[in-house]
Amino acid sequence: MLTLAHLERGVNLRCGVTVTEVTGDGVRLADGELVEADEVLVAVGSRPNTDWLDGSGLTVGDGVVCDEYCQAARNVYAAGDVARWYNPLFGVAMRIEHRTNAAEQGMAAARNLLDPGAGKPFAPVPYFWSDQYDMKIQAYGYLRGHDEVAVVEGDLDERRFVAAYRIGDRLTGALAVGMPPKAIRQWRLAIAKGASWRESVGIGAAAN
Ligand SMILES: Cc1cc2nc3c(=O)[nH]c(=O)nc-3n(C[C@H](O)[C@H](O)[C@H](O)COP(=O)(O)OP(=O)(O)OC[C@H]3O[C@@H](n4cnc5c(N)ncnc54)[C@H](O)[C@@H]3O)c2cc1C
């Protein structure tokens, strides 16, 4: 659906290809094709800056590896883009590159650092939103490694819908396109309380 929205606006999408060179005329692809361009915008993701921690004794692996308290070692805590911490709500280690998470995790890590005895696990429901053309996209939860994605409200063709993500019997994520915030808030609550897939049936109907 998102691919279609871009194609309709004349975007020439190439997936699964690698750029090998930026030339004076555009970009060269791995198969030798030159895609002509006057301007080139590079958006290639990011890498946590952890080189300076080499030899520190901390475990580093796509970020500073932390437990659920954001603790990397005794009296060492990490937060934000650089932290890969165990999120007990989903039972997986994750690293999130969003401002909200950096702020919330910073506060959680600081609290745990100041009072380790009363440490509280950092177990948020990750969130992001994006505006693409006239579509508002909002997502809550962990949208990877799922067993199933199902459109549970609205209609894909109308580009107004909520899709729910399932891992095993757990509701683990929800992604909404073109829906009011109210529509997805119910899903966030269900993810936060660890609702089962079966329990979440009917959330859409209840919200409307
Ligand atoms: C182009 C771009 C657009 C983005 N847009 C959005 C958006 O729309 N919404 C959103 O939620 N998030 C967005 N993000 C992500 C967001 O900016 C980050 O999630 C957030 O800034 C992370 O905060 P942080 O404090 O963990 O890290 P940072 O903000 O990266 O701060 C880390 C700081 O540590 C410093 N540092 C690194 N190494 C060392 C060292 N060895 N010694 C001392 N200092 C060091 C760095 O210079 C930097 O100032 C965007 C990011 C980028 C790059």
The ligand as an SDF file (V2000), in Angstrom:
LIG
                    3D

 53 58  0  0  0  0  0  0  0  0999 V2000
   18.3510   13.1830   10.3910 C   0  0  0  0  0  0  0  0  0  0  0  0
   17.6410   12.6670   11.6240 C   0  0  0  0  0  0  0  0  0  0  0  0
   16.2780   12.8860   11.7660 C   0  0  0  0  0  0  0  0  0  0  0  0
   15.6100   12.4140   12.8770 C   0  0  0  0  0  0  0  0  0  0  0  0
   14.2720   12.6470   13.0050 N   0  0  0  0  0  0  0  0  0  0  0  0
   13.6250   12.1950   14.0900 C   0  0  0  0  0  0  0  0  0  0  0  0
   12.2190   12.4610   14.2380 C   0  0  0  0  0  0  0  0  0  0  0  0
   11.5770   13.0870   13.3900 O   0  0  0  0  0  0  0  0  0  0  0  0
   11.6030   11.9860   15.3490 N   0  0  0  0  0  0  0  0  0  0  0  0
   12.2760   11.2830   16.3120 C   0  0  0  0  0  0  0  0  0  0  0  0
   11.6690   10.8750   17.3040 O   0  0  0  0  0  0  0  0  0  0  0  0
   13.5870   11.0360   16.1980 N   0  0  0  0  0  0  0  0  0  0  0  0
   14.2820   11.4690   15.1110 C   0  0  0  0  0  0  0  0  0  0  0  0
   15.6150   11.2210   14.9840 N   0  0  0  0  0  0  0  0  0  0  0  0
   16.2720   10.4270   16.0290 C   0  0  0  0  0  0  0  0  0  0  0  0
   16.6070   11.2820   17.2330 C   0  0  0  0  0  0  0  0  0  0  0  0
   17.3470   12.3990   16.8110 O   0  0  0  0  0  0  0  0  0  0  0  0
   17.4080   10.4340   18.2050 C   0  0  0  0  0  0  0  0  0  0  0  0
   16.6510    9.3000   18.5900 O   0  0  0  0  0  0  0  0  0  0  0  0
   17.7850   11.1870   19.4610 C   0  0  0  0  0  0  0  0  0  0  0  0
   18.4960   12.3540   19.1540 O   0  0  0  0  0  0  0  0  0  0  0  0
   18.6210   10.2980   20.3550 C   0  0  0  0  0  0  0  0  0  0  0  0
   19.0780   11.0090   21.4730 O   0  0  0  0  0  0  0  0  0  0  0  0
   20.3750   10.5530   22.2270 P   0  0  0  0  0  0  0  0  0  0  0  0
   20.5580   11.5190   23.3390 O   0  0  0  0  0  0  0  0  0  0  0  0
   20.2910    9.1040   22.5210 O   0  0  0  0  0  0  0  0  0  0  0  0
   21.5690   10.6730   21.1640 O   0  0  0  0  0  0  0  0  0  0  0  0
   22.1160   11.9550   20.3840 P   0  0  0  0  0  0  0  0  0  0  0  0
   21.0540   12.9890   20.2450 O   0  0  0  0  0  0  0  0  0  0  0  0
   22.7570   11.3970   19.1490 O   0  0  0  0  0  0  0  0  0  0  0  0
   23.2090   12.5290   21.3750 O   0  0  0  0  0  0  0  0  0  0  0  0
   24.4230   11.8230   21.5830 C   0  0  0  0  0  0  0  0  0  0  0  0
   25.4830   12.8810   21.8500 C   0  0  0  0  0  0  0  0  0  0  0  0
   26.6710   12.2250   22.2960 O   0  0  0  0  0  0  0  0  0  0  0  0
   27.7810   12.8340   21.6550 C   0  0  0  0  0  0  0  0  0  0  0  0
   28.8650   11.8440   21.6340 N   0  0  0  0  0  0  0  0  0  0  0  0
   28.9970   10.7350   20.8610 C   0  0  0  0  0  0  0  0  0  0  0  0
   30.1560   10.0940   21.1470 N   0  0  0  0  0  0  0  0  0  0  0  0
   30.7450   10.8010   22.1410 C   0  0  0  0  0  0  0  0  0  0  0  0
   31.9650   10.6500   22.8640 C   0  0  0  0  0  0  0  0  0  0  0  0
   32.7940    9.6280   22.6300 N   0  0  0  0  0  0  0  0  0  0  0  0
   32.2510   11.5800   23.7930 N   0  0  0  0  0  0  0  0  0  0  0  0
   31.4080   12.6060   24.0460 C   0  0  0  0  0  0  0  0  0  0  0  0
   30.2720   12.8140   23.4000 N   0  0  0  0  0  0  0  0  0  0  0  0
   29.9330   11.9090   22.4480 C   0  0  0  0  0  0  0  0  0  0  0  0
   27.2560   13.1810   20.2840 C   0  0  0  0  0  0  0  0  0  0  0  0
   28.0600   14.1930   19.7020 O   0  0  0  0  0  0  0  0  0  0  0  0
   25.8600   13.6720   20.6130 C   0  0  0  0  0  0  0  0  0  0  0  0
   25.8210   15.0300   20.9350 O   0  0  0  0  0  0  0  0  0  0  0  0
   16.3170   11.6940   13.8780 C   0  0  0  0  0  0  0  0  0  0  0  0
   17.6830   11.4900   13.7290 C   0  0  0  0  0  0  0  0  0  0  0  0
   18.3490   11.9630   12.6250 C   0  0  0  0  0  0  0  0  0  0  0  0
   19.8440   11.7320   12.4990 C   0  0  0  0  0  0  0  0  0  0  0  0
  1  2  1  0
  2  3  1  0
  2 52  2  0
  3  4  2  0
  4  5  1  0
  4 50  1  0
  5  6  2  0
  6  7  1  0
  6 13  1  0
  7  8  2  0
  7  9  1  0
  9 10  1  0
 10 11  2  0
 10 12  1  0
 12 13  2  0
 13 14  1  0
 14 15  1  0
 14 50  1  0
 15 16  1  0
 16 17  1  0
 16 18  1  0
 18 19  1  0
 18 20  1  0
 20 21  1  0
 20 22  1  0
 22 23  1  0
 23 24  1  0
 24 25  2  0
 24 26  1  0
 24 27  1  0
 27 28  1  0
 28 29  2  0
 28 30  1  0
 28 31  1  0
 31 32  1  0
 32 33  1  0
 33 34  1  0
 33 48  1  0
 34 35  1  0
 35 36  1  0
 35 46  1  0
 36 37  1  0
 36 45  1  0
 37 38  2  0
 38 39  1  0
 39 40  1  0
 39 45  2  0
 40 41  1  0
 40 42  2  0
 42 43  1  0
 43 44  2  0
 44 45  1  0
 46 47  1  0
 46 48  1  0
 48 49  1  0
 50 51  2  0
 51 52  1  0
 52 53  1  0
M  END
$$$$
